[in-house]
Amino acid sequence: MPNARNSRLVGAELAARLRGRQLASSRRLERTVTIRGEPHSVLQALNRAVAHCAYHAGQITFLAKHWKGAEWKSLSVPKGQSEQFNAQMLQKYKSRA
């Protein structure tokens, strides 16, 4: 059962604890932490942090694409080129098998 102290872990304190200790047991991962007044398991908190970072990465990419305009080069497989990309990957890794 989480105690009041565990429930108040937020932001930097959570990050410091995660860096300072390995969360090896599932019991530790089941602790409750509070973020902006809302209780989360440690796994939920980590998932929230990763999703938050991914959201900002998308915002940065969106702005970069806007600013580059026609000069923008896709960060992944360009639209309409999936078949060509898949053929290249198949050829590339077929020789390694």
Kinemage of the C-alpha trace (Angstrom):
@kinemage 1
@onewidth
@group {chain A} dominant
@subgroup {mainchain}
@vectorlist {calphas} color= white
{ca met a 1} P 0.000 0.000 0.000
{ca pro a 2} L 1.509 3.367 -0.948
{ca asn a 3} L 2.087 5.759 1.909
{ca ala a 4} L 1.513 9.522 1.864
{ca arg a 5} L 5.172 10.243 1.157
{ca asn a 6} L 5.182 8.054 -1.966
{ca ser a 7} L 1.972 9.701 -3.134
{ca arg a 8} L 3.596 13.147 -3.090
{ca leu a 9} L 6.484 12.279 -5.406
{ca val a 10} L 6.347 14.628 -8.375
{ca gly a 11} L 8.449 15.869 -11.267
{ca ala a 12} L 12.121 16.272 -10.433
{ca glu a 13} L 11.934 14.183 -7.283
{ca leu a 14} L 10.472 11.264 -9.248
{ca ala a 15} L 13.164 11.612 -11.913
{ca ala a 16} L 15.904 11.757 -9.269
{ca arg a 17} L 14.569 8.649 -7.579
{ca leu a 18} L 14.324 6.795 -10.864
{ca arg a 19} L 17.932 7.679 -11.669
{ca gly a 20} L 19.137 6.847 -8.194
{ca arg a 21} L 17.532 3.410 -7.942
{ca gln a 22} L 16.784 0.607 -10.262
{ca leu a 23} L 13.125 -0.263 -10.250
{ca ala a 24} L 13.799 -3.991 -10.334
{ca ser a 25} L 10.732 -5.320 -8.567
{ca ser a 26} L 7.180 -5.011 -9.783
{ca arg a 27} L 6.237 -3.801 -6.285
{ca arg a 28} L 8.220 -0.622 -6.846
{ca leu a 29} L 6.585 -0.107 -10.243
{ca glu a 30} L 3.169 -0.316 -8.613
{ca arg a 31} L 3.781 2.659 -6.331
{ca thr a 32} L 1.510 5.644 -6.697
{ca val a 33} L 2.901 9.059 -7.606
{ca thr a 34} L 0.966 12.276 -7.958
{ca ile a 35} L 1.345 14.496 -10.991
{ca arg a 36} L -0.633 17.752 -11.015
{ca gly a 37} L -2.904 16.398 -8.320
{ca glu a 38} L -3.697 13.170 -10.177
{ca pro a 39} L -2.484 9.780 -8.864
{ca his a 40} L -0.535 7.547 -11.296
{ca ser a 41} L 1.358 4.296 -11.021
{ca val a 42} L 5.070 4.675 -11.788
{ca leu a 43} L 4.482 2.987 -15.160
{ca gln a 44} L 1.669 5.417 -15.944
{ca ala a 45} L 3.918 8.333 -14.952
{ca leu a 46} L 6.715 7.079 -17.210
{ca asn a 47} L 4.278 6.555 -20.079
{ca arg a 48} L 2.927 10.072 -19.540
{ca ala a 49} L 6.453 11.535 -19.630
{ca val a 50} L 7.358 9.663 -22.843
{ca ala a 51} L 4.097 10.717 -24.510
{ca his a 52} L 4.704 14.313 -23.423
{ca cys a 53} L 8.189 14.309 -24.973
{ca ala a 54} L 6.860 12.705 -28.164
{ca tyr a 55} L 4.191 15.393 -28.402
{ca his a 56} L 6.816 18.125 -28.215
{ca ala a 57} L 8.999 16.322 -30.779
{ca gly a 58} L 5.991 16.388 -33.104
{ca gln a 59} L 5.521 20.113 -32.501
{ca ile a 60} L 9.184 20.788 -33.290
{ca thr a 61} L 8.986 18.660 -36.446
{ca phe a 62} L 5.817 20.434 -37.544
{ca leu a 63} L 7.476 23.845 -37.167
{ca ala a 64} L 10.675 22.713 -38.901
{ca lys a 65} L 8.647 21.359 -41.820
{ca his a 66} L 6.701 24.616 -42.020
{ca trp a 67} L 9.849 26.753 -41.982
{ca lys a 68} L 11.706 24.618 -44.563
{ca gly a 69} L 8.759 24.444 -46.950
{ca ala a 70} L 9.663 22.751 -50.229
{ca glu a 71} L 13.213 22.105 -48.989
{ca trp a 72} L 11.907 19.747 -46.278
{ca lys a 73} L 13.292 16.208 -46.388
{ca ser a 74} L 11.142 13.525 -44.795
{ca leu a 75} L 12.291 12.062 -41.483
{ca ser a 76} L 10.889 8.687 -42.502
{ca val a 77} L 9.644 7.059 -45.691
{ca pro a 78} L 8.306 9.795 -47.974
{ca lys a 79} L 4.663 9.550 -49.067
{ca gly a 80} L 4.133 7.231 -51.999
{ca gln a 81} L 7.561 5.596 -51.692
{ca ser a 82} L 6.789 2.708 -49.330
{ca glu a 83} L 7.073 -0.012 -51.983
{ca gln a 84} L 10.449 1.310 -53.154
{ca phe a 85} L 11.703 1.593 -49.555
{ca asn a 86} L 10.521 -1.931 -48.687
{ca ala a 87} L 12.259 -3.344 -51.770
{ca gln a 88} L 15.500 -1.595 -50.792
{ca met a 89} L 15.315 -2.933 -47.227
{ca leu a 90} L 14.537 -6.445 -48.453
{ca gln a 91} L 17.529 -6.315 -50.800
{ca lys a 92} L 19.795 -4.849 -48.122
{ca tyr a 93} L 18.989 -7.398 -45.433
{ca lys a 94} L 18.531 -10.356 -47.769
{ca ser a 95} L 22.274 -10.358 -48.406
{ca arg a 96} L 22.978 -10.542 -44.646
{ca ala a 97} L 20.837 -13.631 -44.034
